[in-house]
Amino acid sequence: QVQLQESGPGLVKPSETLSLTCTVSGGSISSYYWSWIRQPAGKGLEWIGRIYTSGSTNYNPSLKSRVTMSVDTSKNQFSLKLSSVTAADTAVYYCASGAGYFQHWGQGTLVTVSS
Amino acid sequence: QSVLTQPPSVSAAPGQKVTISCSGSSSNIGNNYVSWYQQLPGTAPKLLIYENNKRPSGIPDRFSGSKSGTSATLGITGLQTGDEADYYCGTWDSSLSAGWVFGGGTKLTVL
């Protein structure tokens, strides 16, 4: 059973860069799509973007200028960087697997943007 | 405002049936598979339905999905109190702003 686990700082200062990593266990990260999705408190889901294990990426157009995703197949991990964060980026961040649908999800990690 | 439109809330009594609609356009639902996710309070979303009407292993057949044109529907029969959750539809949008899109979510209350 594939399991995903997000990790990273829970508090980021405004204008700085949010960095999160998702570790995949119970299966190989190779030859698959891996996404980041976020959810502000009390609100709906927002897809941030996805990366294929070849390194090919697709980003949400509304976030594209600030998002960078990468993958490290040797560590079975993929990562998210979101630059120039503001309070509006405060949310629970999930990593998820899949292309046509999101089959597996991490438990989520709360990231708060505050000075 | 979400690209896919869902009712904010639905409710029904235990044992009854409820449907949740998800409306989109030709650039998303009209030409791509729809999936549905259940989010119980305080937990991560869980895949309920994929490719319009398929259920992952372990999802009871009380949950069903369908698609017609640019709309999709999630059906839940034999409602249980444990079904109280937020439900989201999602699909790929193939427009110029291509990417994955979700509905705004529907809160199901089992009265």
HADDOCK unambig.tbl for C-alpha pairs under 7 A between the chains (distance, minus, plus):
assign (segid A and resid 44 and name CA) (segid B and resid 104 and name CA) 5.45 0.50 0.50
assign (segid A and resid 44 and name CA) (segid B and resid 105 and name CA) 6.11 0.50 0.50
assign (segid A and resid 45 and name CA) (segid B and resid 102 and name CA) 6.51 0.50 0.50
assign (segid A and resid 46 and name CA) (segid B and resid 102 and name CA) 6.93 0.50 0.50
assign (segid A and resid 47 and name CA) (segid B and resid 100 and name CA) 6.18 0.50 0.50
assign (segid A and resid 47 and name CA) (segid B and resid 101 and name CA) 6.70 0.50 0.50
assign (segid A and resid 59 and name CA) (segid B and resid 99 and name CA) 6.91 0.50 0.50
assign (segid A and resid 60 and name CA) (segid B and resid 99 and name CA) 5.88 0.50 0.50
assign (segid A and resid 61 and name CA) (segid B and resid 97 and name CA) 5.99 0.50 0.50
assign (segid A and resid 101 and name CA) (segid B and resid 35 and name CA) 6.08 0.50 0.50
assign (segid A and resid 101 and name CA) (segid B and resid 50 and name CA) 6.29 0.50 0.50
assign (segid A and resid 102 and name CA) (segid B and resid 47 and name CA) 6.64 0.50 0.50
assign (segid A and resid 103 and name CA) (segid B and resid 47 and name CA) 5.85 0.50 0.50
assign (segid A and resid 105 and name CA) (segid B and resid 44 and name CA) 6.81 0.50 0.50
assign (segid A and resid 107 and name CA) (segid B and resid 43 and name CA) 6.91 0.50 0.50
assign (segid A and resid 107 and name CA) (segid B and resid 44 and name CA) 5.43 0.50 0.50
assign (segid A and resid 108 and name CA) (segid B and resid 44 and name CA) 6.52 0.50 0.50
